[in-house]
Amino acid sequence: MTIDYIVNVVDALVKKAGSRDPFVICEVLDYKLHYIVFAD
């Protein structure tokens, strides 16, 4: 999986969840960082 693919998926999840919720944003950033760290 490329980082671009992961970012696109995460962005889609954020939009679906309603991107104004700070808790959702924090969770998404957590996933994003996790997958970017382990992508290499």
C-alpha positions as CSV (number, residue, x, y, z in Angstrom):
1,M,0.0,0.0,0.0
2,T,1.3,3.4,-0.9
3,I,1.0,6.4,1.4
4,D,-1.1,8.2,-1.2
5,Y,-3.6,5.3,-1.2
6,I,-3.8,5.4,2.6
7,V,-4.2,9.1,2.7
8,N,-7.1,8.9,0.2
9,V,-8.8,6.2,2.2
10,V,-8.4,8.2,5.5
11,D,-9.6,11.4,3.9
12,A,-12.7,9.5,2.6
13,L,-13.3,8.2,6.1
14,V,-13.0,11.7,7.6
15,K,-15.5,13.1,5.1
16,K,-17.9,10.2,5.8
17,A,-17.6,10.7,9.6
18,G,-18.0,14.4,9.5
19,S,-14.6,16.1,9.5
20,R,-15.5,18.7,12.2
21,D,-15.4,16.2,15.1
22,P,-12.0,16.7,16.9
23,F,-12.1,13.2,18.3
24,V,-12.5,11.7,14.8
25,I,-9.7,13.9,13.5
26,C,-7.4,12.7,16.3
27,E,-8.3,9.1,15.7
28,V,-7.7,9.5,11.9
29,L,-4.4,11.2,12.5
30,D,-3.4,8.3,14.7
31,Y,-4.3,5.8,12.0
32,K,-2.5,7.9,9.4
33,L,0.7,8.0,11.4
34,H,0.5,4.3,12.2
35,Y,0.2,3.3,8.6
36,I,2.8,5.7,7.4
37,V,5.3,4.5,10.0
38,F,4.7,0.8,9.1
39,A,4.4,1.4,5.3
40,D,8.2,1.3,4.8
